[in-house]
Amino acid sequence: MLRHRVLALVSWLNLVVPKMPTKTVVHSVPDLEDGAVAVLEALQARGHAPIVLAEDAGTAARGARLLGRPVRVVPKLSVRGLLHYLTAGHVITTHGLYPTRRLPRSQVLVNVWHGEPLTKPVGRWEGRSAVPATVSTSLSSLGKAFRCAEFDLHPAQVHVLGAPRNDRLLRTDRAQVRAALGLDPGTTVFWWLPTYRVAVRRQARADGEAYPGGIPLDRDGLGQLDAFLAERGAVLYVKSHPLSSPLGAFDGSGHIRAVDEGFLHRHALTLYNLLQSADCLITDVSSVWIDFLLVDRPLIFMFPDVEKYRADRGLHLEPYDVWVPGPTPTTGVELTAEMAKVIAGRDEHAAARLDARRRLHRHLDQRSTERLLDVLGL
């Protein structure tokens, strides 16, 4: 009850507190997510001094390393953070900052979200409240239709601009990232980015099966996969979803390696920097596969609990196995068979990826963030 009263007060204050048109606040989950970093880079390049609202005390130091210049960081859960939000003319966020019922005309709330809305339902699709925004973005006309529905936005509010996070992916020097990871040029690199099955932040929910270590294989299966990679001189990086439990199944001594926020911090990289190093992306229903279409490399969709996930959460793109441009193994044996094809240079789904990219991306360049700032007049 107290929480609802506080949020109602914040919502009311935001309606009456005067705004500073030149003040821009940027927020993401996790702090300095790729979309937020791309926006910060572009704002600073245009002479703006954006303020980052963050949860981690180390965000300022990390931001300076990523951006090559200082960035002002204020704790999100502080009076100062709230005041910056209440007085900002523009608020740009990947998730939503403070829940609010109404948005003031004097403030532009930009929700770039953290994934294309074509995979799993959120917002209205789940029977939840609308996602507040003055402006939002999408990758395609199809994505725009879904975004309007899930956020409950008018079509004029959703702009097909691309995603700022994809600018980070496309601008990254692949060779430099692989060198930073200590990889030989000939090493085949797989990245496994699953969506969450059991959320541990903000809400208690379960979608599909909870995977140990984020991979849908038991201990023996993980051992066999590691041996497969070792025999072929390949490596698999695994990163859990930001809302999921952290990975603890891999100690880094084998060929399956866990990546967490600390890993990103130590290497002064973001997830989409690292994603550029991949020769193949393995995922399930995470919308990262739609972004990865831009680099035109193989995709593998390991989703053995698809039926349970479909029943628990639901899927947008159905039939699932028809929409995804890659193989859909369900066992460890099937998975390694598909990975072996990638290592051997066999690409059986290139045409399907090209078709998917034509459907799901209007823009293929590195100017999504520039288009967004142009729309906002910043």
Secondary structure, 3 states (H helix, E strand, C coil): CHHHHHHHHHHHHHHHCCCEEEEEEEECCCCCCHHHHHHHHHHHHCCCCCEEEECCCCHHHHHHHHHCCCCEEEECCCHHHHHHHHHEEEEEECCCCCCCCCCCCCCEEEECCCCCCCCCCCHHHHCCCCCCCCEEEECCHHHHHHHHHHHCCCHHHEEECCCHHHHHHHHCCHHHHHHHCCCCCCCCEEEECCCCCEECCCCCEECCCCCHHHCCCCHHHHHHHHHHHHHHCCEEEEECCCCCCCCCCCCCCCCEEEECHHHHHHHCCCHHHHHCCCCEEEECCCCHHHHHHHHCCCEEECCCCHHHHHHHCCCCCCCHHHHCCCCCCCCHHHHHHHHHHHHHCCCCCHHHHHHHHHHHCCCCCCCHHHHHHHHHCC
